[in-house]
Amino acid sequence: MNYLPNAIFVVILILGIGYFAKNVKKLIRNIKLGKDVDVSDNKSERFKNMAMIALGQSKMVRRPIAGILHVIVYIGFIVINLEVLEIIIDGVFGTHRIGLEVLPLSVYGALIGTFEILAILVFVSVVIFWVRRNIIKLARFWKSEMTAWPKNDGNFILYFEMVLMVLFLVMNATDTHFQELNSGNVVSQFIAPWFGGLPESTLHFIERAAWWLHIVGILIFLNYLYFSKHLHILLAFPNTYYGKLQPKGQFNNLEAVTKEVKMMMDPNADPFAVPAEGEDEDMPEKFGASDVQDLNWVQLLNAYTCTECGRCTSECPANLTGKKLSPRKIMMDTRDRLEEVGKNIDANNGEFKDDGKQLLDDYITREELWACTTCNACVEACPVSIDPLSIILEMRRYLVMEQSAAPTELNNMMSNIENNGAPWPYNQMDRLNWKDE
């Protein structure tokens, strides 16, 4: 027996999974560059969110056409790839369709038949996605932030999925033994005649070529995920689990600032008293965020999970009225800067060397930040619980509290609140003057 194909298969499998594991390790390292945040509360609600949003696709189907097509691709791709288990066993041990040896023919046929039906549905859905993206040219796929790579990335994934589905069906159609069983070949039986008249050796070669290309393609696809927006296939589950549970619009208060305000309001407090040991430990090194290391790790996980679908931007009132802000760009910029920081660390033996750049100004402009109305439309629209608003608010906090760089209108409002107890430029004693007019 020739064991060379098995050895080659094992080497390819180890290299593919090994490279994927290396990138996953790097991904986790990058996410952990963020500040710690406690998200250990309400485990039952978090699991429910993960089940409903990531697994159940509940937010995807709010836009029925895209949602239903996505559910088909999602279910189909996952279920069809159960076939990978059989392929791996066959590849390692030199067997052929090991499932026929361990399962009754009726059960095996039902499984493969289901896979074939799903393969056709996935192929059709992916073609429709391609048409929507490239022929109809839906506006959200052609915004200014969708430069060459984001646009090409979306198409590359669609091509990958088309080719993998075709290879799966061709593999079955040219497997003469499988076709003779006439069980499970619900789709491939109609493809098999396309290869009619070919010698048995040629059919075997095509079947083997499709088999090898299918498994190698899956390994390439797996490793491509790290560089693609389709990383959300893996990260949607933890991202929805760690998603924000507080009511939308509820801001987080800094404990250090809260304590300072309370002290200012306490007539018995001594503002010049030296804090006791440990009392100032909660004082942050920096208020807000100017770079990715200032954000928390959940926000960095959000950045890597972004699907670049553009639902957030298409719902954003600032963007719809022509403002520069795009919530999708906020997440893409955060991810790109985080990747840049990660490469910096790799190039400097695990240490970050100041590169003179930061997320603020070099990636995200102040104009974008102050265009946000904090309406939470982007958060509500995201199908995988990403929160662009939290990043915008942290960067605004930095501008206000560290640089005193708020817009004039906001500075005037804050001065009025400080002096008059209200946002308007009127003395408290004059508030009721309107009734005398």
ABEGO torsion letter per residue (X at the ends): XBAAAAAAAAAAAAAAAAAAAAAAAAAAAAAAABBBBBAABGAAAAAAAAAAAAAAGAAAAABAAAAAAAAAAAAAAAAAAAAAAAAAAAAAAGBBGAAAAABBAAAAAAAAAAAAAAAAAAAAAAAAAAAAAAAAGBAAAABAABBAAAAAAAAAAAAAAAAAAAAAAAAAAABAAAAAAGBGAAAAAAAAAAABGBBAAAAAAAAAAAAAAAAAAAAAAAAAAAABAAAAAAAAAAAAAABBABBBGBBBBBAAAAAAAAAAABAABBAABBBBBGAAAABBABBEBABAAABBAAAAAAAAABAGAGAAAAABAAAAAGBABBAAAAAAAAAAAAAAAAAAAAAAGGBBBBAGBBABGAABBAAAAAABAGAGAAAAABAAGBBAAAAAAAAAAAAAAAAGABBAAAAAAAAAAAAAGBABABBAAAAAAAAAX
